[in-house]
Amino acid sequence: MLTHRKQSPAALRFAERRKREDEAPRLSTEVPELTSLRLEIEERSGSSVAQPKHIRRVVVENAPALFLIPCGDPRCLEGGHDATATVMRALRAHATIFEGTDGCTGSVGSSACGRILHFEAFAEYKT
């Protein structure tokens, strides 16, 4: 049975992100030597108060070579963080420990979101 309900903006963003992940090349194909990857993610708002660190363990065998992290502010529209370029560059160089930052591209009301994502990554490779 088909329903014609309007999906929420959050549901639409989730569906779009899922589609991008499904269409992305697999991490195991892009960096075949990679055996494990852990990201420790922290997000800061305009003040210097950091949100609690979130640890993301990547299942290398199935993961897309795409690192999209939603903005932590529920009021943020069209925002989020794309750490793909930074992460993939480091993984292709076989870096074992690396970090990066990314500013949110969304908006809260009529202002830019201003949240900053910082991550540290820990990778292991086949010897």
QUIWOZI-V171455 format. One record per helix or strand. SS is the DSSP state (a for helix, b for strand). FROM is the first residue (numbers start at 1). TO is the last residue. If there is no record, write none. Layout:
BEGIN
<<SS	FROM	TO> <SS	FROM	TO>>
END
This chain:
BEGIN
<<a	9	23> <b	26	26> <a	27	30> <b	34	44> <b	50	50> <b	54	58> <b	64	64> <b	68	69> <b	77	77> <b	81	82> <a	84	92> <b	97	103> <b	107	108> <b	111	112> <b	116	125>>
END
